[in-house]
């Protein structure tokens, strides 16, 4: 094995998570700053936690509420509306002729 090509390995490195949890591990870096750990990860905690980058979650929720609140007309309802409008039009035409 070649000498002096591998990084230095530290046996006891303190890893600090954004949630405040800290623990010791081994690493090639002297200090580890983590975004998420086993104490705050949804898989281990069972709680839903959304990690948002660049507002993507809000963008999706906004889009989803827009779709839900939009009035939906089914095909048969649209046909009925057209039929009623057509009937009204023919009634007025027949009333005017007589």
N, CA, C and O atoms as CSV, one atom per row, in Angstrom:
chain,resi,resn,atom,element,x,y,z
A,1,UNK,N,N,0.832,-1.177,0.000
A,1,UNK,CA,C,0.000,0.000,0.000
A,1,UNK,C,C,0.881,1.246,0.000
A,1,UNK,O,O,1.900,1.297,0.690
A,2,UNK,N,N,0.476,2.257,-0.786
A,2,UNK,CA,C,1.270,3.479,-0.868
A,2,UNK,C,C,1.119,4.299,0.406
A,2,UNK,O,O,0.054,4.311,1.023
A,3,UNK,N,N,2.165,4.968,0.787
A,3,UNK,CA,C,2.140,5.819,1.967
A,3,UNK,C,C,1.731,7.234,1.574
A,3,UNK,O,O,1.939,7.664,0.439
A,4,UNK,N,N,1.148,7.947,2.528
A,4,UNK,CA,C,0.789,9.364,2.406
A,4,UNK,C,C,-0.229,9.670,1.304
A,4,UNK,O,O,-0.228,10.780,0.772
A,5,UNK,N,N,-1.081,8.733,0.951
A,5,UNK,CA,C,-2.141,9.045,-0.018
A,5,UNK,C,C,-3.522,9.045,0.638
A,5,UNK,O,O,-4.478,9.547,0.048
A,6,UNK,N,N,-3.642,8.503,1.821
A,6,UNK,CA,C,-4.922,8.432,2.504
A,6,UNK,C,C,-5.086,9.613,3.455
A,6,UNK,O,O,-4.110,10.053,4.063
A,7,UNK,N,N,-6.313,10.134,3.592
A,7,UNK,CA,C,-6.534,11.239,4.535
A,7,UNK,C,C,-6.419,10.753,5.973
A,7,UNK,O,O,-6.561,9.565,6.261
A,8,UNK,N,N,-6.163,11.684,6.850
A,8,UNK,CA,C,-6.043,11.345,8.263
A,8,UNK,C,C,-7.417,10.970,8.815
A,8,UNK,O,O,-8.410,11.638,8.528
A,9,UNK,N,N,-7.470,9.907,9.601
A,9,UNK,CA,C,-8.717,9.422,10.170
A,9,UNK,C,C,-8.769,9.787,11.651
A,9,UNK,O,O,-7.838,9.508,12.407
A,10,UNK,N,N,-9.877,10.418,12.053
A,10,UNK,CA,C,-10.071,10.805,13.448
A,10,UNK,C,C,-11.044,9.813,14.087
A,10,UNK,O,O,-12.144,9.589,13.582
A,11,UNK,N,N,-10.617,9.224,15.204
A,11,UNK,CA,C,-11.434,8.208,15.862
A,11,UNK,C,C,-12.642,8.787,16.588
A,11,UNK,O,O,-13.721,8.196,16.571
A,12,UNK,N,N,-12.465,9.927,17.219
A,12,UNK,CA,C,-13.538,10.510,18.016
A,12,UNK,C,C,-13.856,11.909,17.504
A,12,UNK,O,O,-13.195,12.882,17.868
A,13,UNK,N,N,-14.884,11.997,16.650
A,13,UNK,CA,C,-15.322,13.265,16.055
A,13,UNK,C,C,-16.727,13.550,16.558
A,13,UNK,O,O,-17.585,12.667,16.549
A,14,UNK,N,N,-16.964,14.775,16.993
A,14,UNK,CA,C,-18.290,15.155,17.469
A,14,UNK,C,C,-19.143,15.573,16.274
A,14,UNK,O,O,-18.785,16.495,15.541
A,15,UNK,N,N,-20.266,14.895,16.083
A,15,UNK,CA,C,-21.218,15.219,15.028
A,15,UNK,C,C,-22.386,15.961,15.664
A,15,UNK,O,O,-23.006,15.461,16.603
A,16,UNK,N,N,-22.687,17.157,15.154
A,16,UNK,CA,C,-23.747,17.993,15.702
A,16,UNK,C,C,-24.820,18.181,14.626
A,16,UNK,O,O,-24.526,18.595,13.504
A,17,UNK,N,N,-26.054,17.873,14.983
A,17,UNK,CA,C,-27.180,18.003,14.053
A,17,UNK,C,C,-27.822,19.380,14.210
A,17,UNK,O,O,-27.628,20.054,15.221
A,18,UNK,N,N,-28.584,19.786,13.204
A,18,UNK,CA,C,-29.295,21.067,13.247
A,18,UNK,C,C,-30.363,21.081,14.334
A,18,UNK,O,O,-30.737,22.147,14.822
A,19,UNK,N,N,-30.859,19.897,14.719
A,19,UNK,CA,C,-31.877,19.825,15.769
A,19,UNK,C,C,-31.282,19.970,17.166
A,19,UNK,O,O,-32.022,20.112,18.140
A,20,UNK,N,N,-29.964,19.937,17.277
A,20,UNK,CA,C,-29.308,20.072,18.573
A,20,UNK,C,C,-28.729,18.780,19.110
A,20,UNK,O,O,-27.967,18.799,20.076
A,21,UNK,N,N,-29.071,17.676,18.511
A,21,UNK,CA,C,-28.549,16.374,18.947
A,21,UNK,C,C,-27.066,16.270,18.572
A,21,UNK,O,O,-26.660,16.753,17.515
A,22,UNK,N,N,-26.271,15.653,19.421
A,22,UNK,CA,C,-24.853,15.449,19.108
A,22,UNK,C,C,-24.425,14.058,19.550
A,22,UNK,O,O,-24.949,13.508,20.519
A,23,UNK,N,N,-23.464,13.501,18.825
A,23,UNK,CA,C,-22.932,12.183,19.140
A,23,UNK,C,C,-21.514,12.088,18.587
A,23,UNK,O,O,-21.087,12.942,17.811
A,24,UNK,N,N,-20.794,11.057,18.985
A,24,UNK,CA,C,-19.409,10.875,18.551
A,24,UNK,C,C,-19.323,9.727,17.555
A,24,UNK,O,O,-20.011,8.714,17.684
A,25,UNK,N,N,-18.468,9.908,16.565
A,25,UNK,CA,C,-18.260,8.906,15.519
A,25,UNK,C,C,-16.853,9.035,14.961
A,25,UNK,O,O,-16.094,9.896,15.406
A,26,UNK,N,N,-16.492,8.214,14.013
A,26,UNK,CA,C,-15.203,8.305,13.349
A,26,UNK,C,C,-15.353,8.903,11.966
A,26,UNK,O,O,-16.331,8.624,11.272
A,27,UNK,N,N,-14.387,9.730,11.551
A,27,UNK,CA,C,-14.487,10.380,10.250
A,27,UNK,C,C,-13.125,10.914,9.819
A,27,UNK,O,O,-12.183,10.960,10.610
A,28,UNK,N,N,-13.039,11.315,8.557
A,28,UNK,CA,C,-11.821,11.955,8.059
A,28,UNK,C,C,-11.879,13.460,8.252
A,28,UNK,O,O,-10.894,14.156,8.005
A,29,UNK,N,N,-13.029,13.973,8.693
A,29,UNK,CA,C,-13.172,15.399,9.001
A,29,UNK,C,C,-13.125,15.583,10.511
A,29,UNK,O,O,-13.541,14.706,11.269
A,30,UNK,N,N,-12.617,16.727,10.935
A,30,UNK,CA,C,-12.503,16.965,12.378
A,30,UNK,C,C,-13.833,17.297,13.032
A,30,UNK,O,O,-14.063,16.919,14.181
A,31,UNK,N,N,-14.715,17.997,12.324
A,31,UNK,CA,C,-16.020,18.396,12.855
A,31,UNK,C,C,-17.082,18.053,11.814
A,31,UNK,O,O,-16.903,18.322,10.626
A,32,UNK,N,N,-18.190,17.457,12.263
A,32,UNK,CA,C,-19.301,17.144,11.371
A,32,UNK,C,C,-20.525,17.949,11.780
A,32,UNK,O,O,-20.992,17.839,12.914
A,33,UNK,N,N,-21.049,18.758,10.862
A,33,UNK,CA,C,-22.293,19.490,11.073
A,33,UNK,C,C,-23.343,18.865,10.157
A,33,UNK,O,O,-23.227,18.934,8.934
A,34,UNK,N,N,-24.362,18.257,10.751
A,34,UNK,CA,C,-25.373,17.530,10.002
A,34,UNK,C,C,-26.665,18.318,9.909
A,34,UNK,O,O,-26.982,19.117,10.790
A,35,UNK,N,N,-27.412,18.088,8.833
A,35,UNK,CA,C,-28.721,18.709,8.680
A,35,UNK,C,C,-29.808,17.871,9.336
A,35,UNK,O,O,-30.782,18.407,9.866
A,36,UNK,N,N,-29.639,16.553,9.300
A,36,UNK,CA,C,-30.654,15.650,9.821
A,36,UNK,C,C,-29.967,14.414,10.406
A,36,UNK,O,O,-28.984,13.919,9.853
A,37,UNK,N,N,-30.490,13.927,11.518
A,37,UNK,CA,C,-29.895,12.751,12.172
A,37,UNK,C,C,-31.003,11.769,12.554
A,37,UNK,O,O,-32.169,11.988,12.226
A,38,UNK,N,N,-30.646,10.707,13.233
A,38,UNK,CA,C,-31.640,9.696,13.610
A,38,UNK,C,C,-32.633,10.221,14.651
A,38,UNK,O,O,-33.725,9.670,14.783
A,39,UNK,N,N,-32.278,11.262,15.383
A,39,UNK,CA,C,-33.188,11.810,16.388
A,39,UNK,C,C,-34.293,12.667,15.772
A,39,UNK,O,O,-35.348,12.852,16.378
A,40,UNK,N,N,-34.051,13.190,14.567
A,40,UNK,CA,C,-35.059,14.050,13.940
A,40,UNK,C,C,-35.523,13.552,12.576
A,40,UNK,O,O,-36.372,14.194,11.956
A,41,UNK,N,N,-34.994,12.427,12.085
A,41,UNK,CA,C,-35.401,11.895,10.784
A,41,UNK,C,C,-36.786,11.270,10.892
A,41,UNK,O,O,-37.047,10.519,11.832
A,42,UNK,N,N,-37.691,11.567,9.937
A,42,UNK,CA,C,-39.062,11.056,10.021
A,42,UNK,C,C,-39.149,9.531,10.038
A,42,UNK,O,O,-40.075,8.988,10.641
A,43,UNK,N,N,-38.232,8.833,9.408
A,43,UNK,CA,C,-38.262,7.375,9.399
A,43,UNK,C,C,-38.094,6.811,10.804
A,43,UNK,O,O,-38.743,5.827,11.160
A,44,UNK,N,N,-37.233,7.422,11.598
A,44,UNK,CA,C,-36.960,6.923,12.950
A,44,UNK,C,C,-37.929,7.479,13.986
A,44,UNK,O,O,-38.231,6.804,14.970
A,45,UNK,N,N,-38.421,8.701,13.780
A,45,UNK,CA,C,-39.300,9.314,14.768
A,45,UNK,C,C,-40.764,9.001,14.526
A,45,UNK,O,O,-41.555,9.001,15.469
A,46,UNK,N,N,-41.145,8.733,13.278
A,46,UNK,CA,C,-42.540,8.476,12.948
A,46,UNK,C,C,-43.346,9.740,12.765
A,46,UNK,O,O,-44.557,9.667,12.562
A,47,UNK,N,N,-42.713,10.899,12.830
A,47,UNK,CA,C,-43.389,12.178,12.634
A,47,UNK,C,C,-43.050,12.709,11.255
A,47,UNK,O,O,-41.949,12.498,10.745
A,48,UNK,N,N,-44.022,13.411,10.650
A,48,UNK,CA,C,-43.774,13.993,9.339
A,48,UNK,C,C,-43.036,15.312,9.518
A,48,UNK,O,O,-43.484,16.192,10.254
A,49,UNK,N,N,-41.926,15.438,8.855
A,49,UNK,CA,C,-41.151,16.670,8.895
A,49,UNK,C,C,-40.701,16.959,7.471
A,49,UNK,O,O,-40.019,16.145,6.849
A,50,UNK,N,N,-41.080,18.107,6.967
A,50,UNK,CA,C,-40.761,18.446,5.584
A,50,UNK,C,C,-39.519,19.323,5.570
A,50,UNK,O,O,-39.496,20.400,6.167
A,51,UNK,N,N,-38.497,18.855,4.888
A,51,UNK,CA,C,-37.276,19.627,4.725
A,51,UNK,C,C,-37.422,20.392,3.413
A,51,UNK,O,O,-37.388,19.800,2.334
A,52,UNK,N,N,-37.583,21.692,3.511
A,52,UNK,CA,C,-37.886,22.509,2.340
A,52,UNK,C,C,-36.656,23.224,1.828
A,52,UNK,O,O,-35.930,23.867,2.586
A,53,UNK,N,N,-36.435,23.105,0.544
A,53,UNK,CA,C,-35.335,23.800,-0.111
A,53,UNK,C,C,-35.939,24.673,-1.200
A,53,UNK,O,O,-36.618,24.165,-2.093
A,54,UNK,N,N,-35.707,25.944,-1.139
A,54,UNK,CA,C,-36.120,26.921,-2.157
A,54,UNK,C,C,-37.634,27.030,-2.300
A,54,UNK,O,O,-38.120,27.333,-3.389
A,55,UNK,N,N,-38.390,26.794,-1.234
A,55,UNK,CA,C,-39.841,27.000,-1.261
A,55,UNK,C,C,-40.615,26.038,-2.133
A,55,UNK,O,O,-41.713,26.377,-2.572
A,56,UNK,N,N,-40.104,24.875,-2.398
A,56,UNK,CA,C,-40.781,23.918,-3.281
A,56,UNK,C,C,-42.056,23.370,-2.652
A,56,UNK,O,O,-43.044,23.128,-3.346
A,57,UNK,N,N,-42.029,23.177,-1.346
A,57,UNK,CA,C,-43.199,22.617,-0.671
A,57,UNK,C,C,-44.361,23.605,-0.726
A,57,UNK,O,O,-45.488,23.219,-1.037
A,58,UNK,N,N,-44.095,24.879,-0.427
A,58,UNK,CA,C,-45.148,25.887,-0.494
A,58,UNK,C,C,-45.682,26.026,-1.909
A,58,UNK,O,O,-46.883,26.209,-2.106
A,59,UNK,N,N,-44.810,25.941,-2.881
A,59,UNK,CA,C,-45.209,26.032,-4.280
A,59,UNK,C,C,-46.159,24.882,-4.634
A,59,UNK,O,O,-47.172,25.084,-5.303
A,60,UNK,N,N,-45.815,23.670,-4.174
A,60,UNK,CA,C,-46.667,22.515,-4.439
A,60,UNK,C,C,-48.013,22.648,-3.733
A,60,UNK,O,O,-49.055,22.384,-4.333
A,61,UNK,N,N,-47.999,23.059,-2.456
A,61,UNK,CA,C,-49.248,23.206,-1.711
A,61,UNK,C,C,-50.152,24.248,-2.344
A,61,UNK,O,O,-51.369,24.072,-2.398
A,62,UNK,N,N,-49.554,25.343,-2.826
A,62,UNK,CA,C,-50.324,26.395,-3.491
A,62,UNK,C,C,-50.985,25.854,-4.750
A,62,UNK,O,O,-52.152,26.135,-5.022
A,63,UNK,N,N,-50.227,25.074,-5.516
A,63,UNK,CA,C,-50.745,24.473,-6.741
A,63,UNK,C,C,-51.859,23.481,-6.420
A,63,UNK,O,O,-52.878,23.439,-7.110
A,64,UNK,N,N,-51.662,22.687,-5.373
A,64,UNK,CA,C,-52.641,21.667,-4.997
A,64,UNK,C,C,-53.945,22.306,-4.526
A,64,UNK,O,O,-55.019,21.811,-4.868
A,65,UNK,N,N,-53.884,23.377,-3.761
A,65,UNK,CA,C,-55.112,24.039,-3.299
A,65,UNK,C,C,-55.822,24.708,-4.463
A,65,UNK,O,O,-57.050,24.781,-4.476
A,66,UNK,N,N,-55.079,25.192,-5.428
A,66,UNK,CA,C,-55.690,25.815,-6.601
A,66,UNK,C,C,-56.484,24.770,-7.381
A,66,UNK,O,O,-57.577,25.060,-7.869
A,67,UNK,N,N,-55.949,23.569,-7.501
A,67,UNK,CA,C,-56.621,22.499,-8.231
A,67,UNK,C,C,-57.869,22.038,-7.473
A,67,UNK,O,O,-58.903,21.766,-8.082
A,68,UNK,N,N,-57.770,21.954,-6.165
A,68,UNK,CA,C,-58.898,21.483,-5.361
A,68,UNK,C,C,-60.043,22.496,-5.372
A,68,UNK,O,O,-61.207,22.106,-5.452
A,69,UNK,N,N,-59.732,23.779,-5.295
A,69,UNK,CA,C,-60.766,24.802,-5.212
A,69,UNK,C,C,-61.389,25.129,-6.567
A,69,UNK,O,O,-62.441,25.765,-6.618
A,70,UNK,N,N,-60.769,24.713,-7.651
A,70,UNK,CA,C,-61.312,24.984,-8.974
A,70,UNK,C,C,-62.602,24.200,-9.159
A,70,UNK,O,O,-62.633,23.001,-8.884
A,71,UNK,N,N,-63.675,24.851,-9.621
A,71,UNK,CA,C,-64.922,24.114,-9.813
A,71,UNK,C,C,-64.775,23.119,-10.962
A,71,UNK,O,O,-64.252,23.444,-12.028
A,72,UNK,N,N,-65.243,21.919,-10.718
A,72,UNK,CA,C,-65.150,20.890,-11.752
A,72,UNK,C,C,-66.541,20.593,-12.272
A,72,UNK,O,O,-67.481,20.417,-11.497
A,73,UNK,N,N,-66.667,20.538,-13.573
A,73,UNK,CA,C,-67.929,20.192,-14.213
A,73,UNK,C,C,-67.710,18.882,-14.940
A,73,UNK,O,O,-66.804,18.751,-15.763
A,74,UNK,N,N,-68.549,17.922,-14.624
A,74,UNK,CA,C,-68.439,16.625,-15.271
A,74,UNK,C,C,-69.067,16.703,-16.652
A,74,UNK,O,O,-69.807,17.636,-16.964
A,75,UNK,N,N,-68.759,15.709,-17.474
A,75,UNK,CA,C,-69.243,15.716,-18.850
A,75,UNK,C,C,-70.764,15.759,-18.921
A,75,UNK,O,O,-71.331,16.524,-19.702
A,76,UNK,N,N,-71.426,14.936,-18.105
A,76,UNK,CA,C,-72.891,14.915,-18.173
A,76,UNK,C,C,-73.500,16.233,-17.697
A,76,UNK,O,O,-74.549,16.644,-18.193
A,77,UNK,N,N,-72.847,16.901,-16.736
A,77,UNK,CA,C,-73.331,18.205,-16.289
A,77,UNK,C,C,-73.167,19.247,-17.388
A,77,UNK,O,O,-74.044,20.086,-17.592
A,78,UNK,N,N,-72.038,19.191,-18.096
A,78,UNK,CA,C,-71.797,20.127,-19.188
A,78,UNK,C,C,-72.815,19.916,-20.306
A,78,UNK,O,O,-73.309,20.883,-20.886
A,79,UNK,N,N,-73.130,18.656,-20.609
A,79,UNK,CA,C,-74.129,18.363,-21.638
A,79,UNK,C,C,-75.500,18.886,-21.233
A,79,UNK,O,O,-76.233,19.437,-22.054
A,80,UNK,N,N,-75.842,18.707,-19.946
A,80,UNK,CA,C,-77.140,19.177,-19.460
A,80,UNK,C,C,-77.237,20.688,-19.562
A,80,UNK,O,O,-78.278,21.216,-19.952
A,81,UNK,N,N,-76.172,21.387,-19.220
A,81,UNK,CA,C,-76.163,22.848,-19.292
A,81,UNK,C,C,-76.344,23.304,-20.733
A,81,UNK,O,O,-77.098,24.239,-21.000
A,82,UNK,N,N,-75.657,22.648,-21.660
A,82,UNK,CA,C,-75.798,22.997,-23.079
A,82,UNK,C,C,-77.208,22.720,-23.573
A,82,UNK,O,O,-77.774,23.515,-24.323
A,83,UNK,N,N,-77.788,21.574,-23.148
A,83,UNK,CA,C,-79.136,21.202,-23.568
A,83,UNK,C,C,-80.161,22.208,-23.058
A,83,UNK,O,O,-81.062,22.610,-23.794
A,84,UNK,N,N,-80.021,22.616,-21.787
A,84,UNK,CA,C,-80.954,23.590,-21.212
A,84,UNK,C,C,-80.834,24.919,-21.940
A,84,UNK,O,O,-81.846,25.560,-22.223
A,85,UNK,N,N,-79.626,25.337,-22.243
A,85,UNK,CA,C,-79.433,26.592,-22.967
A,85,UNK,C,C,-80.047,26.504,-24.361
A,85,UNK,O,O,-80.636,27.473,-24.841
A,86,UNK,N,N,-79.915,25.369,-25.001
A,86,UNK,CA,C,-80.477,25.177,-26.344
A,86,UNK,C,C,-82.003,25.203,-26.286
A,86,UNK,O,O,-82.656,25.789,-27.149
A,87,UNK,N,N,-82.570,24.555,-25.248
A,87,UNK,CA,C,-84.023,24.557,-25.092
A,87,UNK,C,C,-84.554,25.963,-24.860
A,87,UNK,O,O,-85.592,26.333,-25.409
A,88,UNK,N,N,-83.857,26.744,-24.058
A,88,UNK,CA,C,-84.273,28.123,-23.799
A,88,UNK,C,C,-84.257,28.931,-25.085
A,88,UNK,O,O,-85.147,29.741,-25.340
A,89,UNK,N,N,-83.238,28.698,-25.885
A,89,UNK,CA,C,-83.111,29.421,-27.141
A,89,UNK,C,C,-84.261,29.060,-28.084
A,89,UNK,O,O,-84.827,29.947,-28.724
A,90,UNK,N,N,-84.613,27.784,-28.181
A,90,UNK,CA,C,-85.704,27.363,-29.071
A,90,UNK,C,C,-87.048,27.843,-28.548
A,90,UNK,O,O,-87.925,28.165,-29.349
A,91,UNK,N,N,-87.244,27.903,-27.235
A,91,UNK,CA,C,-88.503,28.408,-26.669
A,91,UNK,C,C,-88.713,29.869,-27.040
A,91,UNK,O,O,-89.807,30.266,-27.440
A,92,UNK,N,N,-87.667,30.656,-26.907
A,92,UNK,CA,C,-87.805,32.080,-27.229
A,92,UNK,C,C,-88.067,32.276,-28.708
A,92,UNK,O,O,-88.802,33.186,-29.092
A,93,UNK,N,N,-87.477,31.435,-29.544
A,93,UNK,CA,C,-87.710,31.548,-30.987
A,93,UNK,C,C,-89.154,31.188,-31.326
A,93,UNK,O,O,-89.771,31.864,-32.149
A,94,UNK,N,N,-89.712,30.138,-30.710
A,94,UNK,CA,C,-91.086,29.741,-31.001
A,94,UNK,C,C,-92.073,30.766,-30.460
A,94,UNK,O,O,-93.106,30.996,-31.089
A,95,UNK,N,N,-91.796,31.388,-29.326
A,95,UNK,CA,C,-92.676,32.416,-28.779
A,95,UNK,C,C,-92.694,33.658,-29.661
A,95,UNK,O,O,-93.740,34.290,-29.810
A,96,UNK,N,N,-91.588,34.006,-30.232
A,96,UNK,CA,C,-91.519,35.187,-31.073
A,96,UNK,C,C,-92.262,34.978,-32.400
A,96,UNK,O,O,-92.825,35.929,-32.941
A,97,UNK,N,N,-92.269,33.756,-32.926
A,97,UNK,CA,C,-92.926,33.475,-34.204
A,97,UNK,C,C,-94.424,33.566,-34.087
A,97,UNK,O,O,-95.069,33.999,-35.042
A,98,UNK,N,N,-95.014,33.187,-32.984
A,98,UNK,CA,C,-96.463,33.171,-32.884
A,98,UNK,C,C,-97.064,34.483,-32.457
A,98,UNK,O,O,-98.284,34.593,-32.337
